[in-house]
Amino acid sequence: MSIDIGIQHLAGDGSQVPARPGVLQALLTAARRVFAEANMPDETIVAPDGDSFSVVLPSGTATVYANYGVFPGFADIDPLTRRMIFELAKAGDMYILGDSLTVRTNPAQPVPRWVRAEQAAPLCQSPEQLAIALEKWLGPYRGFRDSALPELAGQSQAQRTVINLQGKTWIADVLEEERTWAPGSRLEGPASFVYVEARPRETATKQQKKLYKHHRDACKARRRRSEDAGLLTAEFWRLTTPADQTFYAYGFGGDNETWQSMFRGFAAAEGRALGRIENFDTFVQDDGRNFPLSACTCKKVKE
């Protein structure tokens, strides 16, 4: 089960603000410090255009810009990912956001106007305080997970496994291992996934930049905030079909129809095909082609 969490710098009234000079470098320094203090190799990847960087974590790859970032998560967020979320939000004076989740990381941050009176926007000034807030927020998602996967419901959250992967040691809960399967090929609700056709020699990062710009422009044209639709994340998974067409995966949650419309608009404007995995074993394209997933090549990529 994937549950995305965002971090974002906002003005006092909750509106978006321009990027601030030097903040992206401060965020990159904070991310590298988290890895160093955890005695782990630096798993940050700076985008070729220098506008963002990726952070490879046990729960997936996060993408961070000067003003916001998106972290793919699980119903049980591992300690490293939780600390990374907190430290980057703190370094960038950002809120931590999710579906019905708003966490402040600075006492000077006001409660955003979208938070209803009966909700709370807790102030968390340490990873331990954030763990308490996330524990409360994630409870319903765990209930959904356990009902969807009853054979795993009885396993203790404290049950851990140590994985040695190419010299890297990960400590993960039994349900939050590093993803080794193509997004959409296993039950991971409530997230949805779509695959966008790549141009020749186009990297995932280059495509992501184009797609995110299209989304921002569409939001401006409709005079709506980009975050109103929910959360969008580039999964950095590449799928190549037997017909030698390449696609990159994206995960999204929130207003499903808005996201689907955005992807269709982007594909139509650029003459790209879209794809999705159906029944966990078939890759279906919107141009009518479909292939057994076992005949496709699926690989995690870093850029």
Secondary structure, DSSP 8 states (H G I E B T S, - for coil): -B--EEEE-B-TTS-B----TTHHHHHHHHHHHHHHHTT----EEE-TTSSEEEEEETTEEEEEESSEEEE--BSS--HHHHHHHHHHHHHTT-EEEETTEEEBSSTTS---TTS-TTS---B--SHHHHHHHHHHHHHHHHHHHHHHSGGGTTS-TT-EEEEEETTEEEEEETT-----S-TTSS--TT-EEEEEE--TT--HHHHHHHHHHHHHHHHHHHT--GGGGEEEEEEEEEEE-TT--EEEEEEEEE-HHHHHHHHHHHHHHHT--EEEEETTTEEEETTS-EEEGGGSEEEE---
